Amino acid sequence: MQNWKIESKTAEQGHQLPVLAHVDVLVVGGGSAGVAAATTCGRQGLKTMLIEKYGFCGGAAVAGLSGTICGLYTATDEGEPQQVVFGFAEEFRQALLQRGGLTEPQRYGKTYTVTHDPLMWREAADDFLLEAGVEVLYHTAVTGVVMDGDNYQGVVLESNAGRSVVMAKRIIDASGDAAVVARAGGEYFFGDNGVIQNPTMFFRLGGVDMDKYLEFYGEDTICPTKVTEKILELNASGEYQLPRHKIWIFPTTRPNELMVNATRLAGQDGRVLNVIDPVDFTEAEVFGRKQVREYARFLTHFVPGCENGYVVDTSVEVGIRQTRSIEGVSKLSNDDVVNCRKDEDGICRSPWPIELHSGTKPKLHWLMNDWYDVPYNTLIPRIGDNIIVAGRCLSAEHEALASARVTAQTFEYGHAAGAACVLSLKHDKPLRELQGREVRAQMNLGDSRL
Ligand SMILES: Cc1cc2nc3c(=O)[nH]c(=O)nc-3n(C[C@H](O)[C@H](O)[C@H](O)COP(=O)(O)OP(=O)(O)OC[C@H]3O[C@@H](n4cnc5c(N)ncnc54)[C@H](O)[C@@H]3O)c2cc1C
């Protein structure tokens, strides 16, 4: 190992740390975006490394147990929703299906979603990365960046083995939290003037009599009015404290099991929790678990079929919908989403509604029989070279992000970021000089449709 002098904008300045590796592409974060990005680069023969702080991939979809792939299908009042997103998201969907780790399409209001098994998600991701020749480091966190002016050169890693550096020609920040960009002093913002969507702790309920449950609840995973009315009645009586009135429940691939998206977490003093702050993160975890028990008590007492239900587990971490969004070369606006704006430099379609979680009832704004395009430049920070983001930290206004953050799309942002790195290195061209349409063409080399 050689030693490297850190020219970092962070507190690392002046320290000497061992260099663990020199790679073509370093991917920070193994959520849906990071897995897609690293696989795309590895398959093209680039020396690719993925760093993940947990011991498995999946991020919000697995550790956060968000549990379904949303964003594949259009919303419609006429006939069946149509699948309009393919690419890596479709490849991963197929891989889960082949393992028996995915349900058939399930009704979610005017569209469909599909529920996945979180263990099989991890295994599928391991296989994708292994087959693509990606070097993966689990249980390792990125804690700093190595900068030369505004050029990203590498990152500082931390594990219980100590600290080291990985130097990279290109870095993909797929941390969800824009962890790399933020540590480099890059520009970012939080939601609507600092107000972000609430976190939710998911749980799974076993021991359910599915026939009885479905007969009462119906096929739609969004709860029927009678469930909301019961929640309101119980809250009014003071017997229960159920802060969210409209809840989602998904039958899983396992027998007699439901996955429940019900909790709404705010600070004990009523403040919006921002889980970037470990104080808020801790409060969300502790009171999330308490709220899970309260919703489980409600289900077992008032939802037929759930009488003998028990909490199988909660998510590994509270589900995080939103933290930092980067200030990008372009920003996806609320109007772009509502008006289903198409963009010739789009790298991904999104037909998913604005699904905004704040307050007692999530807001849903459907995009009927249509979709919008997410432009490539929403992944490129306004300042800095050799860096691209992938995933939910893209540059998007608050309500736009409430649509653009779901998993089919985050897979495709990763796919796009990986394709962009391939082109950038092949043609020795800065990431910010690439056109979205050439990135899309590169993505489509491996796939029949976007
Ligand atoms: C409660 C909730 C419900 C949701 N429901 C759905 C749903 O039903 N369907 C759907 O499609 N989407 C849903 N979503 C959205 C979706 O799950 C996420 O937006 C998406 O999974 C984000 O993917 P990502 O790859 O951008 O980020 P993440 O999944 O957040 O991945 C980031 C990864 O980076 C790692 N990381 C972060 N910082 C570091 C660091 N410094 N060093 C190393 N590793 C790091 C993290 O551990 C994580 O694995 C939901 C989200 C939440 C929170």
The ligand as an SDF file (V2000), in Angstrom:
LIG
                    3D

 53 58  0  0  0  0  0  0  0  0999 V2000
  -41.2120    4.3820    4.4610 C   0  0  0  0  0  0  0  0  0  0  0  0
  -40.8860    4.2630    2.9980 C   0  0  0  0  0  0  0  0  0  0  0  0
  -41.7700    3.6230    2.1610 C   0  0  0  0  0  0  0  0  0  0  0  0
  -41.4760    3.5000    0.8220 C   0  0  0  0  0  0  0  0  0  0  0  0
  -42.2720    2.7670    0.0370 N   0  0  0  0  0  0  0  0  0  0  0  0
  -41.8740    2.4600   -1.2000 C   0  0  0  0  0  0  0  0  0  0  0  0
  -42.5520    1.5040   -1.9390 C   0  0  0  0  0  0  0  0  0  0  0  0
  -43.5100    0.9110   -1.4650 O   0  0  0  0  0  0  0  0  0  0  0  0
  -42.1000    1.2280   -3.1910 N   0  0  0  0  0  0  0  0  0  0  0  0
  -41.0370    1.8800   -3.7250 C   0  0  0  0  0  0  0  0  0  0  0  0
  -40.6670    1.6020   -4.8630 O   0  0  0  0  0  0  0  0  0  0  0  0
  -40.3650    2.7850   -3.0390 N   0  0  0  0  0  0  0  0  0  0  0  0
  -40.7360    3.0790   -1.7830 C   0  0  0  0  0  0  0  0  0  0  0  0
  -40.0240    3.9310   -1.0390 N   0  0  0  0  0  0  0  0  0  0  0  0
  -38.8970    4.6420   -1.6530 C   0  0  0  0  0  0  0  0  0  0  0  0
  -37.6910    3.7880   -1.9180 C   0  0  0  0  0  0  0  0  0  0  0  0
  -37.5890    2.7210   -1.0080 O   0  0  0  0  0  0  0  0  0  0  0  0
  -36.4130    4.6060   -1.8040 C   0  0  0  0  0  0  0  0  0  0  0  0
  -36.5470    5.9130   -2.2260 O   0  0  0  0  0  0  0  0  0  0  0  0
  -35.3030    3.9660   -2.6150 C   0  0  0  0  0  0  0  0  0  0  0  0
  -35.1560    2.6280   -2.1790 O   0  0  0  0  0  0  0  0  0  0  0  0
  -34.0450    4.7600   -2.4470 C   0  0  0  0  0  0  0  0  0  0  0  0
  -32.9970    4.0920   -3.1010 O   0  0  0  0  0  0  0  0  0  0  0  0
  -31.5440    4.7530   -3.1620 P   0  0  0  0  0  0  0  0  0  0  0  0
  -30.6770    3.7310   -3.7520 O   0  0  0  0  0  0  0  0  0  0  0  0
  -31.6390    6.0920   -3.7810 O   0  0  0  0  0  0  0  0  0  0  0  0
  -31.1560    5.0610   -1.6520 O   0  0  0  0  0  0  0  0  0  0  0  0
  -31.0920    4.1190   -0.3940 P   0  0  0  0  0  0  0  0  0  0  0  0
  -31.9640    2.9570   -0.5570 O   0  0  0  0  0  0  0  0  0  0  0  0
  -31.3010    5.0290    0.7720 O   0  0  0  0  0  0  0  0  0  0  0  0
  -29.5920    3.5690   -0.4210 O   0  0  0  0  0  0  0  0  0  0  0  0
  -28.4930    4.2850    0.0510 C   0  0  0  0  0  0  0  0  0  0  0  0
  -27.4680    3.2940    0.5770 C   0  0  0  0  0  0  0  0  0  0  0  0
  -26.2880    4.0040    0.8990 O   0  0  0  0  0  0  0  0  0  0  0  0
  -25.7780    3.5270    2.1300 C   0  0  0  0  0  0  0  0  0  0  0  0
  -25.0010    4.6240    2.7060 N   0  0  0  0  0  0  0  0  0  0  0  0
  -25.4440    5.8450    3.0670 C   0  0  0  0  0  0  0  0  0  0  0  0
  -24.4450    6.6020    3.5080 N   0  0  0  0  0  0  0  0  0  0  0  0
  -23.3330    5.8430    3.4190 C   0  0  0  0  0  0  0  0  0  0  0  0
  -21.9760    6.0800    3.7250 C   0  0  0  0  0  0  0  0  0  0  0  0
  -21.5430    7.2570    4.1990 N   0  0  0  0  0  0  0  0  0  0  0  0
  -21.0820    5.0730    3.5260 N   0  0  0  0  0  0  0  0  0  0  0  0
  -21.4930    3.8590    3.0270 C   0  0  0  0  0  0  0  0  0  0  0  0
  -22.7820    3.5890    2.7190 N   0  0  0  0  0  0  0  0  0  0  0  0
  -23.6770    4.5820    2.9140 C   0  0  0  0  0  0  0  0  0  0  0  0
  -27.0160    3.1730    2.9280 C   0  0  0  0  0  0  0  0  0  0  0  0
  -26.7480    2.2260    3.9520 O   0  0  0  0  0  0  0  0  0  0  0  0
  -27.9300    2.5920    1.8370 C   0  0  0  0  0  0  0  0  0  0  0  0
  -27.7680    1.2040    1.6820 O   0  0  0  0  0  0  0  0  0  0  0  0
  -40.2980    4.0750    0.3050 C   0  0  0  0  0  0  0  0  0  0  0  0
  -39.4000    4.7050    1.1620 C   0  0  0  0  0  0  0  0  0  0  0  0
  -39.6980    4.7890    2.5070 C   0  0  0  0  0  0  0  0  0  0  0  0
  -38.7240    5.4280    3.4000 C   0  0  0  0  0  0  0  0  0  0  0  0
  1  2  1  0
  2  3  1  0
  2 52  2  0
  3  4  2  0
  4  5  1  0
  4 50  1  0
  5  6  2  0
  6  7  1  0
  6 13  1  0
  7  8  2  0
  7  9  1  0
  9 10  1  0
 10 11  2  0
 10 12  1  0
 12 13  2  0
 13 14  1  0
 14 15  1  0
 14 50  1  0
 15 16  1  0
 16 17  1  0
 16 18  1  0
 18 19  1  0
 18 20  1  0
 20 21  1  0
 20 22  1  0
 22 23  1  0
 23 24  1  0
 24 25  2  0
 24 26  1  0
 24 27  1  0
 27 28  1  0
 28 29  2  0
 28 30  1  0
 28 31  1  0
 31 32  1  0
 32 33  1  0
 33 34  1  0
 33 48  1  0
 34 35  1  0
 35 36  1  0
 35 46  1  0
 36 37  1  0
 36 45  1  0
 37 38  2  0
 38 39  1  0
 39 40  1  0
 39 45  2  0
 40 41  1  0
 40 42  2  0
 42 43  1  0
 43 44  2  0
 44 45  1  0
 46 47  1  0
 46 48  1  0
 48 49  1  0
 50 51  2  0
 51 52  1  0
 52 53  1  0
M  END
$$$$
